[in-house]
Amino acid sequence: MASNKDSVNCRDFTKCAICFEEFKSPKCLPCSHSFCRECLAAHITTSCESKKAPVGFCCPLCRDFIPVENFMVDCTVWVEQFPTNDKLGKVSQISEENFCEACYRDGDQMQAEKFCLSCKERLCNMCVKYHRRLLADAHKVVTFDDMKYSPVTVVLGNLCQKHEKKKIKYFCKTHSLPCCTTCAFTEHRKCADVETVAEIAERFRVEEYGKLTDNMENLEKELISIKEELEKNISDIEKKSEKLTEEAEESYTKMQRHLEKMKNNYLDQLSRKTKESKTSLQENVIAVGDQLAYITQCRKSQKGLQEEREDALYVRQHHNNNRKYETLKEKHQQSKAAIKLLQLKSELDCDSFERSNYFGNIHLETLKDYCMPPKPVQIFPTYTTTPGQLKGPPKPQQAHKNASKLCHSTGFRSVFHKKS
């Protein structure tokens, strides 16, 4: 890691914004920012290690949410899913003797002034002149300063993922994968259902686009609803925790010194359970929030296809959106099993408190389990009885009267009902 003295401004896009050093195997994110492979891998692992069921991460520079296409694999290998920015990698190899590569091959040592993003070569001014004359606007030539102050991105567009220089021409329905001519006549030559991008694009536009858009919208609404319920549950837990704390303090005042130890034990349990419930709920909020951000990004990408007329690009993007949606939907169905709404429940009993050696326990009770349809269940209070006492709950007025007559101790019982 570079020291403060050697660090560079983050706006220098020829340096890694994490380690402030020359790029080493740079990986390019969809937000256009690139980072060293190892730096990005460490950032992803650190960002996701405390999350429950992560589906993406935030760019360390712009903080945009980056959805991962295949988030079902371990997050330590997510970095391999992003394209290598070989243009920046080439620029990072520039030494003090920055020679024109075209001239150097002829044995001349001319100082390079610009860089061709298409050829990925350093060029002197003379070579740039002939380069532009021969290749017209086909190649983009930039100065090194241009590369320093504007991000150099990697755009696959309508190119094959395996053969980056060939355009997508076909779509294999057997493997659900867009492919170029080479792929179609080698890896997919035995596949029974291979269509041209023009054919599949028309079907996607007519039959699949609306369905996928609606499914994304429905999943987004469900995620928003779950996230709101989880956040509200956290607020309710905090309020209930405050209420139980106040009740515990009131009971402690009446119990005097002989309840000092029991009161502290109760509050300790309350604090732990409150923290446990909030931690569990917050993890679910973060997980659902990431899934929500993921599907929102997918919807944004899907919406952008409305104006797309390039068949290959349309097929590729629609296919990617559909695959992301199906994977996220499956992940969401699996993660719902771990999502539960909680509540605090107290077991303080004023009638038997003098015979007890503790305040009672704080329990976390499931209010709603997203893995199963909600069922209205009512939990009735239980009462501690001794020989000679009648079983069953006392009348509210009599219970209040008995509690007020206690000289050395008092307590309370908080009973909650499950929400349907």
C-alpha positions in Angstrom: 0.0 0.0 0.0 1.4 3.4 -0.9 2.1 6.0 1.8 0.4 9.4 2.0 3.5 11.0 0.5 3.3 8.7 -2.6 -0.5 8.7 -2.9 -2.2 10.2 -5.9 -5.4 12.0 -6.4 -8.4 9.7 -6.9 -9.2 11.6 -10.2 -6.1 10.1 -11.7 -7.8 7.2 -13.5 -4.4 5.6 -14.5 -3.9 4.7 -10.8 -5.8 2.3 -8.6 -8.0 4.4 -6.3 -7.6 1.8 -3.5 -3.9 1.2 -3.3 -2.9 4.4 -5.2 -0.3 2.5 -7.2 0.0 1.3 -10.9 -2.8 -1.0 -12.0 -2.1 -4.8 -11.6 -4.6 -6.8 -13.6 -7.2 -4.1 -13.5 -10.9 -5.1 -13.4 -13.6 -2.7 -14.7 -16.9 -2.3 -13.0 -20.2 -1.3 -14.7 -19.9 2.2 -13.2 -16.7 2.6 -15.4 -14.2 2.6 -12.5 -11.3 0.2 -12.5 -9.3 -1.3 -9.7 -6.5 -3.8 -9.2 -7.8 -7.3 -9.2 -6.5 -8.0 -5.7 -7.7 -4.7 -4.4 -11.2 -5.2 -5.7 -11.4 -8.8 -4.5 -10.4 -7.6 -1.0 -13.0 -4.8 -1.1 -15.8 -7.2 -2.2 -14.9 -9.7 0.5 -14.8 -7.0 3.2 -18.1 -5.5 2.0 -19.9 -8.8 2.0 -18.5 -10.6 5.0 -21.0 -9.0 7.4 -24.0 -9.2 5.0 -26.6 -12.0 5.0 -27.1 -13.4 1.5 -25.3 -10.6 -0.5 -26.1 -10.1 -4.1 -23.7 -7.2 -4.9 -21.5 -4.5 -3.4 -20.8 -0.8 -3.7 -18.1 0.7 -5.8 -15.3 1.9 -3.5 -15.1 5.1 -5.5 -18.5 6.3 -6.5 -20.5 4.1 -4.0 -22.9 2.9 -6.8 -24.4 -0.5 -6.1 -22.8 -3.1 -8.4 -25.1 -6.1 -8.9 -23.2 -9.4 -9.5 -24.5 -11.6 -12.2 -23.7 -14.9 -10.6 -24.0 -14.1 -6.9 -24.7 -17.7 -6.0 -20.9 -18.5 -5.9 -18.6 -17.4 -3.1 -18.0 -13.7 -3.0 -14.3 -14.3 -2.9 -14.4 -15.2 -6.7 -16.9 -12.5 -7.7 -14.0 -10.4 -9.1 -13.5 -12.9 -11.9 -16.9 -12.0 -13.3 -15.8 -8.5 -14.2 -13.9 -7.8 -17.5 -10.1 -7.1 -17.4 -9.3 -3.6 -18.4 -6.3 -4.5 -20.6 -6.1 -0.9 -21.9 -5.3 0.4 -18.4 -3.1 -2.6 -17.9 -1.1 -1.6 -20.9 -0.8 2.0 -19.8 0.4 0.9 -16.4 3.4 -0.8 -18.0 4.7 2.5 -19.3 8.2 3.1 -18.0 10.4 6.2 -18.0 11.5 5.2 -21.5 8.1 5.7 -23.0 8.7 4.7 -26.6 6.4 4.5 -29.6 5.7 0.8 -30.0 5.3 1.0 -33.8 8.6 2.7 -34.2 10.3 0.5 -31.7 9.4 -2.6 -33.8 11.4 -0.9 -36.6 14.4 -0.3 -34.4 13.7 3.4 -33.7 13.2 5.0 -30.3 10.7 7.8 -30.6 8.9 9.2 -27.6 5.3 8.2 -27.4 2.8 11.0 -27.0 -0.6 9.2 -27.4 -2.3 5.9 -26.9 -4.7 4.0 -29.3 -7.5 2.4 -27.3 -8.3 0.0 -30.2 -4.7 -1.2 -30.9 -3.7 -0.8 -27.2 -0.4 0.7 -28.3 1.6 3.8 -27.5 2.2 6.0 -30.5 4.4 9.0 -31.4 3.0 12.0 -33.1 4.1 10.9 -36.6 2.5 7.4 -36.1 -0.6 9.0 -34.8 -0.9 11.1 -38.0 -0.6 8.0 -40.3 -2.7 5.9 -37.9 -5.6 8.4 -38.3 -5.1 8.7 -42.0 -5.2 4.9 -42.6 -7.9 3.9 -40.1 -10.0 7.1 -40.2 -12.4 7.1 -37.3 -12.3 3.4 -36.7 -9.7 3.7 -33.9 -9.8 6.1 -31.0 -6.5 7.8 -30.1 -6.2 9.7 -26.8 -3.4 11.5 -24.9 -2.1 10.1 -21.7 -3.6 13.1 -19.9 -7.0 12.2 -21.3 -6.6 8.7 -19.9 -5.5 10.1 -16.5 -8.6 12.4 -16.0 -11.4 10.3 -17.6 -12.1 6.6 -16.9 -11.2 4.1 -19.5 -14.0 1.5 -19.7 -14.5 -1.9 -21.1 -17.6 -2.3 -23.2 -18.6 -5.7 -24.6 -21.7 -4.3 -26.3 -22.8 -6.7 -29.0 -19.6 -8.8 -28.8 -19.4 -12.4 -27.9 -18.2 -13.0 -24.3 -15.9 -15.8 -25.3 -14.7 -14.3 -28.6 -14.5 -10.6 -27.8 -13.7 -9.5 -31.4 -16.7 -11.2 -32.9 -20.3 -10.0 -32.9 -23.3 -11.9 -31.6 -25.1 -13.5 -34.4 -27.1 -16.4 -32.9 -28.9 -17.4 -29.7 -28.8 -21.0 -28.5 -32.2 -21.7 -26.8 -30.8 -25.1 -25.5 -28.2 -23.4 -23.4 -30.0 -20.0 -23.2 -26.9 -18.2 -24.4 -26.1 -15.6 -27.1 -23.2 -16.6 -29.2 -21.1 -15.6 -32.3 -20.7 -17.6 -35.5 -17.6 -19.4 -34.1 -19.5 -20.5 -31.0 -22.6 -21.5 -33.0 -20.6 -23.8 -35.4 -18.3 -25.3 -32.7 -19.7 -25.5 -29.2 -23.4 -25.3 -30.2 -23.3 -27.2 -33.5 -25.2 -30.2 -32.0 -27.8 -28.0 -30.3 -31.2 -28.5 -31.8 -32.6 -25.0 -31.3 -30.3 -22.2 -32.4 -31.9 -19.0 -33.8 -30.5 -15.9 -35.3 -30.5 -12.7 -33.2 -33.1 -11.1 -35.4 -35.5 -13.9 -34.8 -35.0 -14.2 -31.1 -35.0 -10.4 -30.7 -38.4 -10.2 -32.2 -39.7 -12.9 -29.9 -38.1 -11.2 -26.9 -39.7 -7.9 -27.8 -43.1 -9.3 -28.5 -43.4 -12.1 -25.9 -40.8 -11.8 -23.2 -40.2 -8.1 -22.6 -43.5 -7.3 -21.0 -43.6 -10.6 -18.9 -40.1 -10.0 -17.6 -40.8 -6.4 -16.8 -43.9 -7.3 -14.9 -42.1 -10.0 -13.0 -39.3 -7.6 -12.1 -41.9 -5.0 -10.9 -43.7 -7.6 -8.7 -40.5 -8.8 -7.1 -39.4 -5.2 -6.5 -42.7 -4.4 -4.8 -42.4 -7.5 -2.6 -38.8 -6.6 -1.6 -39.9 -3.0 -0.8 -42.8 -4.3 1.3 -40.5 -6.7 3.2 -37.9 -4.0 3.7 -40.5 -1.6 5.1 -41.9 -4.2 7.5 -38.4 -5.1 8.7 -37.5 -1.5 9.3 -40.9 -0.9 11.1 -40.2 -4.0 13.2 -36.9 -2.6 14.3 -38.6 0.6 15.4 -41.3 -1.4 17.3 -38.6 -3.5 19.0 -36.8 -0.3 20.1 -40.1 1.1 21.5 -41.0 -2.1 23.2 -37.5 -2.3 24.6 -37.9 1.2 26.1 -41.2 0.3 27.6 -39.9 -2.9 29.2 -37.0 -1.0 30.6 -39.3 1.6 32.2 -41.5 -1.2 33.6 -38.4 -2.9 35.0 -37.3 0.4 36.6 -40.7 0.9 38.2 -40.7 -2.6 39.6 -37.2 -2.2 40.9 -38.3 0.9 42.8 -40.9 -1.1 44.6 -38.7 -4.1 45.2 -36.1 -2.1 47.0 -32.6 -3.5 47.6 -33.3 -7.2 47.6 -34.3 -6.9 43.9 -31.2 -5.0 42.9 -29.4 -8.1 41.5 -32.5 -9.5 39.8 -33.3 -6.1 38.2 -29.8 -5.9 36.7 -30.1 -9.4 35.4 -33.4 -8.6 33.7 -32.1 -5.5 32.1 -29.1 -7.4 30.9 -31.3 -10.0 29.2 -33.4 -7.3 27.7 -30.4 -5.5 26.3 -29.0 -8.7 24.8 -32.3 -9.8 23.3 -32.9 -6.3 21.9 -29.5 -6.2 20.3 -30.0 -9.8 19.0 -33.3 -9.0 17.5 -32.1 -5.7 15.9 -29.0 -7.4 14.6 -31.0 -10.1 13.0 -33.6 -7.8 11.6 -31.0 -5.3 10.3 -29.1 -8.1 8.5 -32.4 -9.0 6.8 -33.0 -5.3 6.0 -29.5 -5.1 4.3 -30.0 -8.4 2.5 -33.4 -7.3 1.2 -32.1 -3.9 0.4 -29.4 -5.3 -1.7 -31.8 -7.5 -3.5 -34.0 -4.5 -4.0 -31.1 -2.5 -5.4 -30.3 -5.5 -7.6 -33.8 -5.8 -9.1 -34.0 -1.9 -9.5 -30.8 -2.0 -11.5 -32.2 -4.8 -13.6 -35.4 -2.9 -14.2 -33.4 0.2 -15.1 -31.4 -1.9 -17.6 -34.6 -3.5 -18.9 -36.4 -0.2 -19.3 -33.4 1.1 -21.4 -34.1 -1.7 -23.9 -37.4 0.1 -25.1 -35.4 2.3 -27.4 -32.8 -0.3 -28.4 -32.9 -1.2 -32.1 -29.7 -3.1 -32.3 -30.9 -6.7 -32.3 -27.7 -8.3 -31.0 -27.3 -5.8 -28.3 -31.0 -6.1 -27.4 -30.8 -9.9 -27.3 -27.7 -9.9 -25.1 -29.0 -7.3 -22.7 -32.5 -8.9 -22.5 -30.9 -12.3 -21.9 -28.7 -10.9 -19.2 -31.7 -9.2 -17.5 -33.7 -12.4 -17.7 -31.0 -14.5 -16.2 -30.3 -12.0 -13.4 -34.0 -11.9 -12.6 -34.4 -15.7 -12.5 -31.3 -16.1 -10.4 -32.4 -13.3 -8.0 -35.9 -14.7 -7.8 -34.5 -18.1 -6.8 -32.2 -16.5 -4.3 -35.1 -14.4 -2.9 -37.3 -17.5 -2.4 -34.4 -19.2 -0.6 -33.6 -16.2 1.6 -37.2 -15.7 2.6 -37.0 -18.8 4.8 -34.5 -16.9 7.0 -36.6 -13.7 7.3 -38.7 -13.5 10.4 -40.3 -10.6 12.2 -39.6 -10.6 15.9 -41.0 -9.1 19.1 -39.9 -8.9 22.7 -41.9 -10.8 25.4 -41.6 -10.4 29.1 -42.3 -13.1 31.8 -42.4 -10.9 34.9 -44.9 -12.3 37.4 -45.8 -10.0 40.3 -47.9 -12.7 42.2 -44.9 -15.0 42.5 -42.1 -12.6 42.4 -41.1 -12.9 46.1 -40.6 -16.6 45.5 -38.5 -16.0 42.4 -34.8 -15.3 42.1 -35.0 -13.6 38.7 -37.0 -11.0 36.9 -37.9 -13.2 34.1 -36.6 -13.8 30.6 -36.8 -11.8 27.4 -38.0 -13.8 24.5 -37.9 -13.1 20.8 -41.2 -14.2 19.3 -41.9 -14.6 15.6 -44.6 -12.2 14.4 -44.4 -13.2 10.7 -42.6 -16.0 8.9 -42.1 -15.1 5.2 -41.5 -18.8 4.4 -45.1 -19.7 5.4 -48.5 -18.0 4.9 -49.4 -16.0 8.1 -51.9 -17.5 10.5 -53.7 -15.6 13.2 -52.6 -17.1 16.5 -53.4 -15.6 19.9 -51.2 -16.3 22.9 -52.9 -16.2 26.2 -51.2 -15.4 29.5 -50.1 -18.1 31.9 -50.1 -17.7 35.7 -48.0 -19.2 38.3 -50.0 -20.9 41.1 -49.2 -22.5 44.4 -51.2 -25.1 46.4 -54.3 -23.3 47.6 -54.5 -20.8 44.8 -57.1 -21.1 42.1 -55.9 -21.8 38.6 -56.6 -19.3 35.9 -56.0 -15.5 35.5 -57.2 -13.2 38.3 -59.5 -10.4 37.5 -57.7 -7.3 36.3 -59.0 -5.0 39.1 -58.1 -7.6 41.8 -54.7 -8.2 40.3 -53.9 -4.5 40.3 -55.1 -4.3 44.0 -53.0 -7.2 45.0 -49.9 -5.8 43.3 -50.3 -2.4 45.0 -50.3 -4.1 48.5 -46.9 -5.7 48.0 -44.5 -4.1 50.5 -41.1 -5.5 49.5 -41.6 -6.6 45.9 -43.6 -6.1 42.8 -43.5 -7.1 39.2 -45.4 -7.1 36.0 -46.3 -9.3 33.1 -46.2 -8.2 29.5 -48.2 -10.3 27.1 -48.2 -9.8 23.3 -50.3 -11.3 20.6 -49.0 -12.5 17.3 -49.9 -10.3 14.4 -51.6 -12.1 11.6 
